[in-house]
Amino acid sequence: MFDVMDSLRRGFVAADRGMEAAQDAVARAETGDRRGSDRAMASLAREALFTEALLASTRARLQEIASAAKA
């Protein structure tokens, strides 16, 4: 059977790593200058948007599978 989630697995790993790195950057920036904090928050927002898009893609694939299984 074809593993439909295999193509998304690397994306989830990258999203996890990206979110952790962005969170660390925000924590470090809290002790530094304001510009560093702004960059860290922008990075966190970018990673959150990527994660949301990845989850939406996963949901769409799972809906396609459910539709095909009903047919």
N, CA, C and O atoms as a GROMACS GRO file, in nm:
protein
  284
    1MET      N    1   0.084  -0.119   0.000
    1MET     CA    2   0.000   0.000   0.000
    1MET      C    3   0.088   0.125   0.000
    1MET      O    4   0.191   0.129   0.068
    2PHE      N    5   0.049   0.224  -0.073
    2PHE     CA    6   0.123   0.348  -0.085
    2PHE      C    7   0.109   0.430   0.042
    2PHE      O    8  -0.002   0.450   0.092
    3ASP      N    9   0.220   0.477   0.095
    3ASP     CA   10   0.220   0.560   0.216
    3ASP      C   11   0.202   0.705   0.175
    3ASP      O   12   0.297   0.772   0.133
    4VAL      N   13   0.079   0.754   0.185
    4VAL     CA   14   0.048   0.890   0.139
    4VAL      C   15   0.110   0.996   0.229
    4VAL      O   16   0.127   1.110   0.186
    5MET      N   17   0.142   0.962   0.350
    5MET     CA   18   0.199   1.060   0.443
    5MET      C   19   0.351   1.070   0.431
    5MET      O   20   0.413   1.159   0.488
    6ASP      N   21   0.411   0.979   0.357
    6ASP     CA   22   0.556   0.978   0.347
    6ASP      C   23   0.611   1.110   0.292
    6ASP      O   24   0.714   1.158   0.338
    7SER      N   25   0.542   1.167   0.194
    7SER     CA   26   0.591   1.291   0.135
    7SER      C   27   0.580   1.409   0.232
    7SER      O   28   0.650   1.509   0.215
    8LEU      N   29   0.495   1.399   0.332
    8LEU     CA   30   0.478   1.507   0.429
    8LEU      C   31   0.563   1.489   0.555
    8LEU      O   32   0.582   1.583   0.632
    9ARG      N   33   0.614   1.370   0.574
    9ARG     CA   34   0.688   1.340   0.696
    9ARG      C   35   0.809   1.433   0.716
    9ARG      O   36   0.831   1.484   0.826
   10ARG      N   37   0.886   1.455   0.610
   10ARG     CA   38   1.001   1.545   0.619
   10ARG      C   39   0.957   1.688   0.650
   10ARG      O   40   1.026   1.761   0.722
   11GLY      N   41   0.844   1.727   0.596
   11GLY     CA   42   0.791   1.860   0.624
   11GLY      C   43   0.756   1.877   0.771
   11GLY      O   44   0.781   1.982   0.830
   12PHE      N   45   0.699   1.773   0.832
   12PHE     CA   46   0.666   1.781   0.974
   12PHE      C   47   0.792   1.788   1.060
   12PHE      O   48   0.796   1.861   1.159
   13VAL      N   49   0.894   1.715   1.021
   13VAL     CA   50   1.021   1.721   1.095
   13VAL      C   51   1.081   1.861   1.083
   13VAL      O   52   1.128   1.918   1.182
   14ALA      N   53   1.080   1.916   0.962
   14ALA     CA   54   1.132   2.051   0.941
   14ALA      C   55   1.051   2.154   1.018
   14ALA      O   56   1.107   2.248   1.075
   15ALA      N   57   0.920   2.137   1.022
   15ALA     CA   58   0.834   2.230   1.096
   15ALA      C   59   0.864   2.225   1.245
   15ALA      O   60   0.871   2.328   1.311
   16ASP      N   61   0.882   2.105   1.297
   16ASP     CA   62   0.916   2.092   1.439
   16ASP      C   63   1.048   2.161   1.472
   16ASP      O   64   1.058   2.235   1.569
   17ARG      N   65   1.148   2.136   1.390
   17ARG     CA   66   1.279   2.198   1.413
   17ARG      C   67   1.272   2.349   1.399
   17ARG      O   68   1.333   2.423   1.478
   18GLY      N   69   1.199   2.395   1.299
   18GLY     CA   70   1.186   2.538   1.278
   18GLY      C   71   1.114   2.608   1.393
   18GLY      O   72   1.155   2.716   1.435
   19MET      N   73   1.008   2.546   1.443
   19MET     CA   74   0.936   2.605   1.556
   19MET      C   75   1.024   2.609   1.681
   19MET      O   76   1.024   2.708   1.754
   20GLU      N   77   1.100   2.503   1.705
   20GLU     CA   78   1.190   2.502   1.821
   20GLU      C   79   1.296   2.610   1.809
   20GLU      O   80   1.324   2.681   1.906
   21ALA      N   81   1.354   2.624   1.690
   21ALA     CA   82   1.457   2.726   1.670
   21ALA      C   83   1.399   2.867   1.686
   21ALA      O   84   1.463   2.954   1.746
   22ALA      N   85   1.279   2.889   1.634
   22ALA     CA   86   1.216   3.020   1.645
   22ALA      C   87   1.182   3.052   1.791
   22ALA      O   88   1.198   3.165   1.835
   23GLN      N   89   1.135   2.952   1.864
   23GLN     CA   90   1.104   2.974   2.005
   23GLN      C   91   1.230   3.005   2.084
   23GLN      O   92   1.229   3.091   2.172
   24ASP      N   93   1.337   2.936   2.053
   24ASP     CA   94   1.464   2.964   2.120
   24ASP      C   95   1.511   3.106   2.089
   24ASP      O   96   1.562   3.177   2.176
   25ALA      N   97   1.494   3.148   1.963
   25ALA     CA   98   1.535   3.282   1.924
   25ALA      C   99   1.454   3.389   1.998
   25ALA      O  100   1.508   3.491   2.039
   26VAL      N  101   1.325   3.364   2.016
   26VAL     CA  102   1.242   3.458   2.090
   26VAL      C  103   1.288   3.466   2.236
   26VAL      O  104   1.300   3.574   2.292
   27ALA      N  105   1.316   3.351   2.294
   27ALA     CA  106   1.361   3.349   2.434
   27ALA      C  107   1.494   3.424   2.450
   27ALA      O  108   1.512   3.498   2.546
   28ARG      N  109   1.586   3.405   2.356
   28ARG     CA  110   1.714   3.475   2.362
   28ARG      C  111   1.697   3.624   2.340
   28ARG      O  112   1.764   3.706   2.403
   29ALA      N  113   1.606   3.660   2.249
   29ALA     CA  114   1.586   3.801   2.216
   29ALA      C  115   1.523   3.878   2.332
   29ALA      O  116   1.539   4.000   2.340
   30GLU      N  117   1.453   3.811   2.418
   30GLU     CA  118   1.390   3.878   2.531
   30GLU      C  119   1.494   3.944   2.622
   30GLU      O  120   1.463   4.037   2.695
   31THR      N  121   1.616   3.896   2.616
   31THR     CA  122   1.721   3.954   2.699
   31THR      C  123   1.808   4.054   2.622
   31THR      O  124   1.898   4.115   2.679
   32GLY      N  125   1.780   4.069   2.492
   32GLY     CA  126   1.864   4.156   2.408
   32GLY      C  127   1.790   4.279   2.360
   32GLY      O  128   1.698   4.329   2.424
   33ASP      N  129   1.834   4.326   2.244
   33ASP     CA  130   1.776   4.449   2.188
   33ASP      C  131   1.641   4.424   2.122
   33ASP      O  132   1.606   4.309   2.095
   34ARG      N  133   1.568   4.528   2.096
   34ARG     CA  134   1.433   4.520   2.040
   34ARG      C  135   1.434   4.467   1.897
   34ARG      O  136   1.345   4.391   1.859
   35ARG      N  137   1.533   4.506   1.817
   35ARG     CA  138   1.539   4.458   1.678
   35ARG      C  139   1.555   4.308   1.673
   35ARG      O  140   1.496   4.241   1.588
   36GLY      N  141   1.636   4.253   1.764
   36GLY     CA  142   1.652   4.108   1.768
   36GLY      C  143   1.520   4.040   1.804
   36GLY      O  144   1.490   3.932   1.754
   37SER      N  145   1.445   4.103   1.890
   37SER     CA  146   1.315   4.050   1.929
   37SER      C  147   1.218   4.052   1.811
   37SER      O  148   1.143   3.956   1.790
   38ASP      N  149   1.219   4.159   1.736
   38ASP     CA  150   1.131   4.168   1.618
   38ASP      C  151   1.165   4.060   1.516
   38ASP      O  152   1.076   3.997   1.460
   39ARG      N  153   1.293   4.040   1.492
   39ARG     CA  154   1.335   3.935   1.398
   39ARG      C  155   1.293   3.798   1.448
   39ARG      O  156   1.247   3.714   1.370
   40ALA      N  157   1.308   3.775   1.576
   40ALA     CA  158   1.271   3.645   1.634
   40ALA      C  159   1.120   3.621   1.622
   40ALA      O  160   1.078   3.511   1.590
   41MET      N  161   1.041   3.724   1.648
   41MET     CA  162   0.896   3.709   1.637
   41MET      C  163   0.854   3.687   1.492
   41MET      O  164   0.761   3.611   1.466
   42ALA      N  165   0.921   3.753   1.398
   42ALA     CA  166   0.891   3.732   1.256
   42ALA      C  167   0.924   3.589   1.216
   42ALA      O  168   0.851   3.527   1.139
   43SER      N  169   1.034   3.537   1.267
   43SER     CA  170   1.072   3.399   1.238
   43SER      C  171   0.970   3.302   1.295
   43SER      O  172   0.933   3.204   1.229
   44LEU      N  173   0.924   3.328   1.414
   44LEU     CA  174   0.823   3.242   1.476
   44LEU      C  175   0.693   3.246   1.397
   44LEU      O  176   0.630   3.142   1.376
   45ALA      N  177   0.654   3.364   1.352
   45ALA     CA  178   0.532   3.376   1.272
   45ALA      C  179   0.545   3.300   1.140
   45ALA      O  180   0.451   3.233   1.097
   46ARG      N  181   0.661   3.311   1.076
   46ARG     CA  182   0.685   3.240   0.949
   46ARG      C  183   0.676   3.089   0.970
   46ARG      O  184   0.615   3.018   0.890
   47GLU      N  185   0.735   3.040   1.077
   47GLU     CA  186   0.730   2.897   1.106
   47GLU      C  187   0.588   2.851   1.138
   47GLU      O  188   0.548   2.742   1.099
   48ALA      N  189   0.513   2.934   1.208
   48ALA     CA  190   0.374   2.900   1.239
   48ALA      C  191   0.290   2.893   1.112
   48ALA      O  192   0.206   2.804   1.099
   49LEU      N  193   0.312   2.986   1.020
   49LEU     CA  194   0.238   2.984   0.893
   49LEU      C  195   0.272   2.859   0.812
   49LEU      O  196   0.183   2.798   0.752
   50PHE      N  197   0.399   2.821   0.810
   50PHE     CA  198   0.440   2.699   0.739
   50PHE      C  199   0.373   2.577   0.800
   50PHE      O  200   0.325   2.489   0.728
   51THR      N  201   0.371   2.571   0.933
   51THR     CA  202   0.310   2.457   1.001
   51THR      C  203   0.160   2.450   0.971
   51THR      O  204   0.106   2.342   0.947
   52GLU      N  205   0.092   2.564   0.971
   52GLU     CA  206  -0.051   2.567   0.939
   52GLU      C  207  -0.076   2.519   0.796
   52GLU      O  208  -0.171   2.445   0.771
   53ALA      N  209   0.008   2.562   0.703
   53ALA     CA  210  -0.008   2.518   0.564
   53ALA      C  211   0.016   2.368   0.551
   53ALA      O  212  -0.054   2.300   0.476
   54LEU      N  213   0.111   2.318   0.624
   54LEU     CA  214   0.140   2.175   0.622
   54LEU      C  215   0.023   2.096   0.678
   54LEU      O  216  -0.014   1.992   0.622
   55LEU      N  217  -0.035   2.142   0.786
   55LEU     CA  218  -0.151   2.075   0.844
   55LEU      C  219  -0.271   2.079   0.749
   55LEU      O  220  -0.344   1.981   0.739
   56ALA      N  221  -0.291   2.191   0.681
   56ALA     CA  222  -0.400   2.201   0.583
   56ALA      C  223  -0.379   2.102   0.468
   56ALA      O  224  -0.474   2.041   0.420
   57SER      N  225  -0.254   2.088   0.424
   57SER     CA  226  -0.223   1.993   0.318
   57SER      C  227  -0.250   1.850   0.363
   57SER      O  228  -0.304   1.769   0.288
   58THR      N  229  -0.213   1.821   0.485
   58THR     CA  230  -0.237   1.687   0.540
   58THR      C  231  -0.386   1.658   0.547
   58THR      O  232  -0.432   1.550   0.511
   59ARG      N  233  -0.461   1.756   0.595
   59ARG     CA  234  -0.605   1.739   0.606
   59ARG      C  235  -0.667   1.713   0.468
   59ARG      O  236  -0.754   1.627   0.455
   60ALA      N  237  -0.623   1.786   0.368
   60ALA     CA  238  -0.675   1.768   0.232
   60ALA      C  239  -0.644   1.628   0.181
   60ALA      O  240  -0.728   1.564   0.118
   61ARG      N  241  -0.524   1.580   0.206
   61ARG     CA  242  -0.488   1.445   0.161
   61ARG      C  243  -0.572   1.340   0.231
   61ARG      O  244  -0.618   1.244   0.168
   62LEU      N  245  -0.593   1.358   0.360
   62LEU     CA  246  -0.673   1.260   0.433
   62LEU      C  247  -0.818   1.263   0.388
   62LEU      O  248  -0.883   1.158   0.386
   63GLN      N  249  -0.871   1.379   0.352
   63GLN     CA  250  -1.006   1.387   0.299
   63GLN      C  251  -1.017   1.317   0.164
   63GLN      O  252  -1.118   1.252   0.134
   64GLU      N  253  -0.913   1.330   0.081
   64GLU     CA  254  -0.912   1.260  -0.048
   64GLU      C  255  -0.915   1.109  -0.026
   64GLU      O  256  -0.986   1.037  -0.096
   65ILE      N  257  -0.839   1.063   0.071
   65ILE     CA  258  -0.837   0.919   0.100
   65ILE      C  259  -0.974   0.873   0.149
   65ILE      O  260  -1.024   0.768   0.106
   66ALA      N  261  -1.035   0.951   0.238
   66ALA     CA  262  -1.167   0.915   0.288
   66ALA      C  263  -1.270   0.911   0.176
   66ALA      O  264  -1.355   0.823   0.173
   67SER      N  265  -1.262   1.007   0.083
   67SER     CA  266  -1.355   1.008  -0.031
   67SER      C  267  -1.334   0.887  -0.121
   67SER      O  268  -1.430   0.826  -0.167
   68ALA      N  269  -1.210   0.853  -0.145
   68ALA     CA  270  -1.179   0.737  -0.230
   68ALA      C  271  -1.223   0.608  -0.163
   68ALA      O  272  -1.266   0.514  -0.231
   69ALA      N  273  -1.212   0.601  -0.032
   69ALA     CA  274  -1.251   0.479   0.040
   69ALA      C  275  -1.401   0.460   0.038
   69ALA      O  276  -1.450   0.347   0.040
   70LYS      N  277  -1.476   0.570   0.033
   70LYS     CA  278  -1.622   0.561   0.030
   70LYS      C  279  -1.673   0.518  -0.107
   70LYS      O  280  -1.782   0.461  -0.118
   71ALA      N  281  -1.597   0.545  -0.210
   71ALA     CA  282  -1.640   0.515  -0.347
   71ALA      C  283  -1.632   0.369  -0.380
   71ALA      O  284  -1.665   0.329  -0.492
   0.00000   0.00000   0.00000
